[in-house]
């Protein structure tokens, strides 16, 4: 235990900053859709707001590291935190839809850059032996503080400026530990040139699955607070619903990952997609039933839907070249972002036509189609069962990493020019 604690000392200031940063982001994630509903935004307008976040996020993946290369990690972190801490106040002061969409895109851009800084920093400070432990702590912190942030929406009325100010304060003070740290910053990020067609060719299930997860998870984060809300003043129900999904998703990661290490991961993807589709259908009916059934459905959805991205990333890592892990994780991140841009638009349009329960009709349909595609691929390619393939837990570490993506590179045959931050596990 003492040795493990020593492994965290070089990144302790960063992890403290992460805790405050993600707590503020978790609060925003629930607060904005609930306040939008109180302002009588249509479900489609709320869906556009969710898509705008991922438009900004994708832009941040493509361009954010140029900021780091120019001024370094610490200054970039402080600048991005300063920018994103202003945006909740804009939401709280100005309630025009267009302003909210632009501000939400700005938040997405800032957080893509911040995630890149955080994760590249963790990667550099961790050794091959300690990386799994460091990222496990990071993941636990991520899920814990996001849940705390979501529950903070119950502290005051969403119609006042107070909660927006609280989110802004959490984001602002997150810069202090990093700004005052005496630890050395990591080297400039590497450039990754993507070949998306190549990734789709070597792992169709991985790429299609991540796009599907983008469709469903992007819709969930954007619109689930609207689904869970029965009354403008009832924020406890919304916060509890969102937190149960997140906690269940965290609990499911490791048992499902252990199972996928023992068999063809596509079969586990099929099983989780089927369970997520069933959970989505269950939530359609639970929305009209007693509150306890809503929470049971939330747990079932989190347990089944949230591990799918990591399963797809692990499946791609099973077949990717030895020097292709960074390219694979960055490519899947952009594929996910593309799905998360489109998903809230489709889901919100469906909700406007048929009601809020249509959100989980949409997610159930997408999960069903992804599962069917994986069944089809089982007949096209034999399983990859190899003692040297990366374990699921190692793929979770890889799939979290955001590095600089070169937007000028096409799907040519060139080998991506990147300095690997993660060595292939042995």
C-alpha positions as CSV (number, residue, x, y, z in Angstrom):
1,X,0.0,0.0,0.0
2,X,2.8,2.4,0.8
3,X,4.4,1.8,-2.6
4,X,1.1,2.5,-4.3
5,X,0.7,5.8,-2.4
6,X,4.2,6.8,-3.5
7,X,3.1,6.3,-7.1
8,X,0.4,9.0,-6.6
9,X,2.6,11.6,-5.1
10,X,3.9,13.0,-8.4
11,X,0.3,13.5,-9.6
12,X,-1.4,14.4,-6.3
13,X,-1.9,18.1,-7.2
14,X,-3.2,17.1,-10.6
15,X,-5.7,14.6,-9.1
16,X,-6.9,17.3,-6.7
17,X,-7.5,19.6,-9.6
18,X,-9.3,16.9,-11.5
19,X,-11.6,16.3,-8.5
20,X,-12.7,19.9,-8.4
21,X,-12.9,20.2,-12.2
22,X,-15.1,17.2,-12.8
23,X,-17.3,18.0,-9.8
24,X,-18.1,21.3,-11.5
25,X,-18.7,19.6,-14.8
26,X,-20.9,17.0,-13.2
27,X,-23.0,19.8,-11.7
28,X,-23.3,21.5,-15.1
29,X,-24.3,18.2,-16.8
30,X,-27.5,18.0,-14.8
31,X,-28.1,21.6,-14.1
32,X,-28.3,22.8,-17.8
33,X,-31.0,20.4,-19.1
34,X,-33.1,20.9,-16.0
35,X,-32.8,24.7,-16.2
36,X,-33.5,24.5,-20.0
37,X,-36.7,22.6,-19.3
38,X,-37.7,25.2,-16.7
39,X,-37.1,27.9,-19.4
40,X,-39.4,25.9,-21.6
41,X,-36.8,25.0,-24.2
42,X,-38.1,22.3,-26.5
43,X,-36.5,18.9,-26.3
44,X,-35.0,19.5,-29.7
45,X,-33.3,22.7,-28.4
46,X,-31.9,20.8,-25.5
47,X,-30.7,18.1,-27.9
48,X,-28.9,20.7,-29.9
49,X,-27.2,21.9,-26.7
50,X,-26.0,18.4,-26.1
51,X,-24.7,18.0,-29.6
52,X,-23.0,21.4,-29.4
53,X,-20.9,20.1,-26.5
54,X,-19.6,17.3,-28.5
55,X,-19.0,19.5,-31.6
56,X,-16.7,21.6,-29.3
57,X,-15.2,18.4,-27.8
58,X,-14.3,17.1,-31.3
59,X,-12.8,20.4,-32.2
60,X,-10.8,20.3,-29.0
61,X,-9.5,16.9,-29.8
62,X,-8.3,18.2,-33.2
63,X,-6.9,21.5,-32.1
64,X,-6.4,21.6,-28.4
65,X,-2.9,20.2,-28.3
66,X,-1.6,23.1,-30.4
67,X,-2.3,25.3,-27.4
68,X,-0.2,23.0,-25.2
69,X,2.7,22.9,-27.7
70,X,2.6,26.7,-27.8
71,X,2.6,27.6,-24.0
72,X,3.0,24.3,-22.1
73,X,0.8,22.1,-20.0
74,X,0.4,24.3,-16.9
75,X,-0.3,27.6,-18.7
76,X,-2.7,25.7,-21.0
77,X,-4.5,24.1,-18.1
78,X,-4.9,27.5,-16.4
79,X,-6.1,29.2,-19.5
80,X,-8.7,26.5,-20.4
81,X,-10.0,26.4,-16.8
82,X,-10.4,30.2,-16.8
83,X,-12.3,30.0,-20.1
84,X,-14.6,27.2,-19.1
85,X,-15.3,28.8,-15.6
86,X,-16.8,31.8,-17.3
87,X,-19.3,29.8,-19.3
88,X,-21.6,28.6,-16.5
89,X,-22.1,32.2,-15.5
90,X,-23.0,33.0,-19.1
91,X,-25.6,30.2,-18.9
92,X,-26.9,31.6,-15.6
93,X,-27.2,35.2,-16.8
94,X,-28.3,34.9,-20.5
95,X,-31.0,32.3,-21.3
96,X,-31.1,32.7,-25.1
97,X,-30.9,29.3,-26.8
98,X,-28.2,30.4,-29.3
99,X,-26.0,31.7,-26.5
100,X,-26.4,28.5,-24.6
101,X,-25.5,26.4,-27.7
102,X,-22.3,28.5,-28.3
103,X,-21.3,28.4,-24.6
104,X,-21.9,24.6,-24.4
105,X,-19.6,24.1,-27.5
106,X,-17.0,26.2,-25.8
107,X,-17.3,24.0,-22.7
108,X,-16.8,20.9,-24.8
109,X,-13.7,22.5,-26.5
110,X,-12.2,23.4,-23.1
111,X,-12.8,20.0,-21.6
112,X,-11.2,18.1,-24.5
113,X,-8.1,20.1,-24.0
114,X,-8.2,19.6,-20.2
115,X,-8.7,15.9,-20.6
116,X,-5.7,15.8,-22.9
117,X,-3.5,17.6,-20.5
118,X,-4.6,15.5,-17.5
119,X,-4.2,12.2,-19.2
120,X,-1.0,12.9,-21.0
121,X,0.4,14.1,-17.6
122,X,-0.8,10.9,-15.9
123,X,0.7,8.8,-18.7
124,X,4.1,10.4,-18.4
125,X,4.4,10.2,-14.6
126,X,3.2,6.6,-14.4
127,X,5.5,3.7,-15.2
128,X,4.3,0.6,-17.1
129,X,4.0,-1.2,-13.8
130,X,2.0,1.6,-12.1
131,X,-0.1,2.9,-15.0
132,X,-3.0,0.6,-14.3
133,X,-3.2,1.6,-10.6
134,X,-2.8,5.3,-11.4
135,X,-5.6,5.3,-14.0
136,X,-7.8,3.2,-11.8
137,X,-7.5,5.9,-9.1
138,X,-8.2,8.5,-11.8
139,X,-11.3,6.6,-12.9
140,X,-12.6,6.2,-9.4
141,X,-12.1,9.9,-8.7
142,X,-13.8,10.7,-12.0
143,X,-16.9,8.7,-11.3
144,X,-17.1,9.7,-7.6
145,X,-16.8,13.5,-8.0
146,X,-19.1,13.5,-11.1
147,X,-21.7,11.8,-8.9
148,X,-21.2,14.4,-6.1
149,X,-21.5,17.2,-8.6
150,X,-24.7,15.8,-10.0
151,X,-26.2,15.6,-6.5
152,X,-25.2,19.3,-5.9
153,X,-28.1,20.3,-8.1
154,X,-30.4,19.7,-5.1
155,X,-28.7,22.4,-3.1
156,X,-30.7,25.3,-4.5
157,X,-33.4,26.2,-7.1
158,X,-32.2,25.8,-10.7
159,X,-33.9,29.1,-11.5
160,X,-31.4,31.2,-9.6
161,X,-27.8,32.0,-10.4
162,X,-26.4,30.2,-7.3
163,X,-25.8,26.8,-8.8
164,X,-24.2,28.3,-11.9
165,X,-21.9,30.3,-9.7
166,X,-21.1,27.2,-7.7
167,X,-20.1,25.3,-10.9
168,X,-18.0,28.3,-11.9
169,X,-16.2,28.4,-8.5
170,X,-15.4,24.7,-8.6
171,X,-14.0,25.1,-12.1
172,X,-12.0,28.2,-11.1
173,X,-10.4,26.8,-8.0
174,X,-9.4,23.6,-9.9
175,X,-6.5,25.6,-11.4
176,X,-4.9,26.4,-8.1
177,X,-3.3,22.9,-7.3
178,X,-1.8,22.6,-10.8
179,X,-0.7,26.3,-10.9
180,X,1.2,25.9,-7.5
181,X,2.6,22.4,-8.1
182,X,6.4,22.0,-8.1
183,X,6.2,18.8,-10.1
184,X,7.6,19.0,-13.6
185,X,5.1,19.1,-16.5
186,X,5.1,16.4,-19.1
187,X,6.7,16.8,-22.6
188,X,4.8,18.2,-25.5
189,X,2.1,15.8,-26.8
190,X,2.7,13.6,-29.8
191,X,1.0,14.0,-33.1
192,X,-1.3,11.1,-34.2
193,X,-2.3,10.8,-37.8
194,X,-5.5,8.8,-38.1
195,X,-6.6,6.2,-40.6
196,X,-10.2,5.7,-39.7
197,X,-10.9,3.4,-42.7
198,X,-8.0,1.3,-41.6
199,X,-9.4,1.0,-38.1
200,X,-12.8,0.1,-39.5
201,X,-11.3,-2.6,-41.7
202,X,-9.4,-4.3,-38.9
203,X,-12.2,-4.0,-36.3
204,X,-15.6,-3.2,-37.8
205,X,-17.3,-4.1,-34.5
206,X,-15.0,-1.8,-32.5
207,X,-15.7,1.2,-34.8
208,X,-19.4,0.7,-35.3
209,X,-19.8,-0.1,-31.6
210,X,-18.1,3.1,-30.5
211,X,-20.2,5.1,-32.9
212,X,-23.3,3.5,-31.5
213,X,-22.2,4.2,-28.0
214,X,-21.7,7.8,-29.0
215,X,-25.3,7.9,-30.3
216,X,-26.7,6.5,-27.1
217,X,-24.4,8.0,-24.4
218,X,-24.5,11.4,-26.0
219,X,-28.2,11.3,-26.0
220,X,-28.3,10.1,-22.4
221,X,-26.0,12.8,-21.0
222,X,-27.9,15.5,-22.9
223,X,-31.5,14.4,-22.4
224,X,-31.8,11.9,-19.5
225,X,-32.3,14.7,-16.9
226,X,-35.4,15.8,-19.0
227,X,-36.6,12.2,-19.1
228,X,-36.2,11.8,-15.3
229,X,-37.9,15.1,-14.4
230,X,-41.6,15.1,-13.5
231,X,-41.6,18.5,-11.9
232,X,-39.4,21.6,-12.4
233,X,-38.7,21.7,-8.7
234,X,-38.0,18.0,-8.3
235,X,-34.2,18.0,-8.8
236,X,-33.6,15.1,-6.3
237,X,-35.2,12.6,-8.6
238,X,-33.1,13.8,-11.5
239,X,-29.8,13.8,-9.6
240,X,-30.6,10.3,-8.1
241,X,-31.4,8.9,-11.5
242,X,-28.2,10.1,-13.1
243,X,-26.1,9.1,-10.2
244,X,-27.5,5.6,-10.1
245,X,-26.6,5.1,-13.7
246,X,-23.0,6.3,-13.2
247,X,-22.4,4.2,-10.1
248,X,-23.9,1.1,-11.8
249,X,-21.7,1.7,-14.8
250,X,-18.6,1.9,-12.6
251,X,-19.5,-1.3,-10.8
252,X,-20.1,-3.2,-14.0
253,X,-16.7,-2.4,-15.6
254,X,-14.5,-4.9,-14.0
255,X,-16.7,-8.1,-13.9
256,X,-17.7,-7.6,-17.5
257,X,-14.1,-6.9,-18.4
258,X,-12.9,-10.0,-16.6
259,X,-15.5,-12.0,-18.6
260,X,-14.4,-10.5,-21.9
261,X,-10.7,-11.5,-21.2
262,X,-11.8,-15.1,-21.1
263,X,-13.8,-15.3,-24.4
264,X,-14.5,-13.6,-27.7
265,X,-15.2,-10.0,-26.8
266,X,-17.8,-9.7,-29.5
267,X,-20.0,-12.2,-27.6
268,X,-19.8,-10.0,-24.5
269,X,-20.6,-6.9,-26.7
270,X,-23.6,-8.8,-28.0
271,X,-24.7,-9.7,-24.5
272,X,-24.3,-6.2,-23.1
273,X,-26.1,-4.6,-26.1
274,X,-29.0,-7.0,-25.6
275,X,-29.2,-6.2,-21.9
276,X,-28.9,-2.4,-22.6
277,X,-31.7,-2.7,-25.2
278,X,-33.9,-4.5,-22.7
279,X,-33.0,-1.9,-20.0
280,X,-34.0,0.9,-22.4
281,X,-37.4,-0.7,-23.1
282,X,-37.8,-1.3,-19.4
283,X,-37.2,2.4,-18.7
284,X,-39.8,3.4,-21.3
285,X,-42.4,1.6,-19.1
286,X,-40.7,2.6,-15.8
287,X,-41.2,6.3,-16.6
288,X,-44.9,5.7,-16.0
289,X,-44.6,3.5,-12.9
290,X,-43.5,3.9,-9.3
291,X,-40.2,5.7,-8.7
292,X,-38.5,2.6,-7.4
293,X,-38.9,1.0,-10.9
294,X,-37.3,4.0,-12.5
295,X,-34.2,3.6,-10.3
296,X,-34.0,-0.1,-10.9
297,X,-34.1,0.6,-14.6
298,X,-31.4,3.2,-14.2
299,X,-29.2,0.7,-12.5
300,X,-29.8,-1.9,-15.3
301,X,-29.0,0.7,-18.0
302,X,-25.8,1.7,-16.3
303,X,-24.7,-1.9,-15.7
304,X,-25.2,-2.8,-19.3
305,X,-24.7,0.3,-21.5
306,X,-21.7,2.0,-19.9
307,X,-19.1,-0.8,-20.3
308,X,-19.8,-1.1,-24.1
309,X,-17.3,1.6,-25.1
310,X,-14.4,0.0,-23.2
311,X,-15.4,-3.4,-24.6
312,X,-15.2,-2.0,-28.2
313,X,-11.9,-0.3,-27.5
314,X,-10.5,-3.6,-26.0
315,X,-11.8,-5.5,-29.1
316,X,-9.9,-3.1,-31.4
317,X,-6.8,-3.3,-29.3
318,X,-6.9,-7.0,-29.7
319,X,-6.2,-6.7,-33.4
320,X,-4.3,-3.4,-33.8
321,X,-0.7,-3.3,-34.7
322,X,2.0,-3.1,-32.0
323,X,2.6,0.6,-32.7
324,X,-1.1,1.5,-33.2
325,X,-2.6,1.8,-29.8
326,X,-2.5,5.6,-29.6
327,X,-3.9,5.9,-33.1
328,X,-6.7,3.4,-32.2
329,X,-7.7,5.2,-29.0
330,X,-7.7,8.6,-30.6
331,X,-9.6,7.3,-33.6
332,X,-12.3,5.7,-31.4
333,X,-12.6,8.9,-29.4
334,X,-13.4,10.9,-32.6
335,X,-15.9,8.2,-33.8
336,X,-17.6,8.4,-30.4
337,X,-17.7,12.2,-30.6
338,X,-19.3,12.0,-34.1
339,X,-22.0,9.7,-32.7
340,X,-22.5,12.0,-29.7
341,X,-23.1,14.9,-32.0
342,X,-25.8,13.2,-34.1
343,X,-27.4,11.2,-31.3
344,X,-29.0,14.0,-29.2
345,X,-30.4,15.5,-32.4
346,X,-32.2,12.3,-33.4
347,X,-33.3,11.5,-29.9
348,X,-34.6,14.9,-29.2
349,X,-36.5,15.1,-32.5
350,X,-38.1,11.7,-31.6
351,X,-38.9,12.9,-28.1
352,X,-40.6,16.0,-29.5
353,X,-42.8,13.8,-31.7
354,X,-43.7,11.0,-29.2
355,X,-42.8,12.1,-25.7
356,X,-39.8,11.9,-23.3
357,X,-40.0,8.1,-23.1
358,X,-38.8,8.1,-26.7
359,X,-35.2,8.7,-25.4
360,X,-34.8,5.1,-24.3
361,X,-36.7,3.8,-27.2
362,X,-34.0,5.4,-29.3
363,X,-31.1,3.9,-27.2
364,X,-32.8,0.5,-27.2
365,X,-33.0,0.6,-31.0
366,X,-29.3,1.6,-31.4
367,X,-28.1,-1.0,-28.9
368,X,-30.2,-3.7,-30.7
369,X,-28.7,-2.7,-34.1
370,X,-25.1,-2.7,-32.7
371,X,-25.7,-6.2,-31.2
372,X,-27.1,-7.5,-34.5
373,X,-24.0,-6.1,-36.4
374,X,-21.8,-7.9,-33.9
375,X,-23.7,-11.2,-34.5
376,X,-23.2,-10.8,-38.2
377,X,-19.4,-10.2,-37.7
378,X,-19.2,-13.5,-35.7
379,X,-20.0,-15.3,-39.0
380,X,-17.3,-13.3,-40.9
381,X,-14.2,-13.6,-38.7
382,X,-12.9,-16.0,-36.2
383,X,-12.3,-14.9,-32.6
384,X,-9.1,-13.4,-31.4
385,X,-8.1,-15.5,-28.4
386,X,-4.5,-14.8,-27.7
387,X,-2.5,-14.8,-24.5
388,X,-0.6,-11.7,-25.6
389,X,-3.7,-9.6,-26.3
390,X,-4.1,-6.6,-24.0
391,X,-6.3,-7.2,-21.0
392,X,-9.5,-5.3,-20.7
393,X,-8.2,-3.2,-17.8
394,X,-5.2,-2.1,-19.9
395,X,-7.5,-1.2,-22.8
396,X,-9.5,0.9,-20.5
397,X,-6.4,2.9,-19.7
398,X,-5.6,3.2,-23.4
399,X,-9.1,4.2,-24.4
400,X,-9.1,7.2,-22.1
401,X,-6.1,8.9,-23.6
402,X,-6.7,12.0,-25.7
403,X,-3.7,13.0,-27.8
404,X,-3.2,15.5,-30.6
405,X,-4.9,14.4,-33.8
406,X,-3.5,15.7,-37.0
407,X,-6.6,16.8,-39.0
408,X,-4.6,17.2,-42.2
409,X,-3.9,13.4,-42.5
410,X,-6.2,11.3,-44.5
411,X,-6.8,7.6,-44.5
412,X,-3.8,6.9,-46.6
413,X,-1.4,4.0,-46.2
414,X,1.2,5.9,-44.2
415,X,2.1,4.7,-40.8
416,X,1.0,7.2,-38.2
417,X,3.9,9.3,-37.0
418,X,3.5,9.5,-33.3
419,X,5.6,9.0,-30.2
420,X,3.8,6.3,-28.3
421,X,2.9,7.2,-24.7
422,X,1.7,3.7,-23.9
423,X,3.9,0.6,-24.6
424,X,2.2,-2.6,-25.6
425,X,1.6,-4.6,-22.4
426,X,3.5,-7.9,-22.1
